[in-house]
Amino acid sequence: MTGLMTPREAIERDPPNVWLTSFYGFAPRNWGFLGFTIEWMRNRFIRESEPGALVVVYAASGAQPAERGKIIGIQQMGDRIGDAREFMTPNAWAEKQANPDRRDKWNLAVQAVRAWQITPESRMSVQDFAPDTYSPGRSQVIGAQGMKLTSAEARKILDLDLVEVPVFGGPPIDGFMPGPAAQVMKPSRPGPVSQTPHMAREAEGPKHLYVLRLNGNADHMLGRSVGQRTIVKVGFSRSPETRCADHNRALPACAFEWQVDRSTFTDGRNPFPSSHHALAGEAAMKDWLEQVGESLGGEFFLADPETIERAWERGLHAAENWREA
């Protein structure tokens, strides 16, 4: 798998080596390929693309309601072809084959080698992202065989915030940090896996404040009665939803789950312009929760709803009024 063009090269090629298609969801960890149902459609894609092509995925009508009609992910294609079963988990294959509407579809595969999810905060509708290529009348063709994006549409990828995610059969991803596409899509560096722990940090840039709430029986978690108080975590990120998903990945299969309780994104606010603003807001929330609630260490606290609301208001005020000394 040598000689793949880089994502930036695919975007800047004239015409771009960037395609649009639709999926019912985006799970490259389980589905590491682009699938076709008819041989000539796969042959056309191979003939008209080059190894390293990017495929922008939007959510079709059968996807989760919150994702439908939005661009949700990007795959980089390799140069291997085969049967779908070669590029997906046994469970995903069994689930597909058990569905009579999907059993005989998408079995002609082109392997994906890298993939990126688009953060919920920067998802666009497919109409806004690809106004020249997409139309409702073309949706079936786009879903079945894909269509090339125009240069202007392809360059919109660089305006997105992405998170690189694992692809079935590929190497593990070292951290799930959201960031600007131009940074996150840089060519991966081959080499041995690091044997020492390290701290991954987000790139500088606009940040959203957030409060995560741990859903589950807090009495059982802490081994004591906590009344109406709940466990929360406060912080800031380019993508609170992605940060929440990271924390849930760290949990074992259990009755607890983190949820975004509030964020500047869900409030309809613009992100703060820098981490300095957001850090001031985070510090104000921590200070109030430690004074009025109960610290559980680090960014984790136990607090009642009113205390959480007051902490949030103080965090917003501090971030909005931060000034460089």
WOHU-V402385 format. One line per field, one symbol per residue. psi: psi as a letter, one per 40 degrees, with the letter a starting at -180 (. if undefined). A space follows every 10 residues. Layout:
BEGIN
psi=???
END
This chain:
BEGIN
psi=fiehiidddd deihiifhih aiieihgddd gfihiidhdd dddddddeii heihhhhihi deiideehei heihihiaei iaidddfiid dddddddehd eedeifehih hidiihihid eeiiiddddg dddiideedd ddddeiiiii ddddeddeei hihhiihhei iihgighiii ddddeihihi iihheiiihh iiiiaiihii hihhhihddd defihebeii hihiaiidgd ddddddddde iihaeihiih diidddeeii iieidddddd dddddddddd ddahhehbeh ihiidddddd dddddddddd ehhh.
END
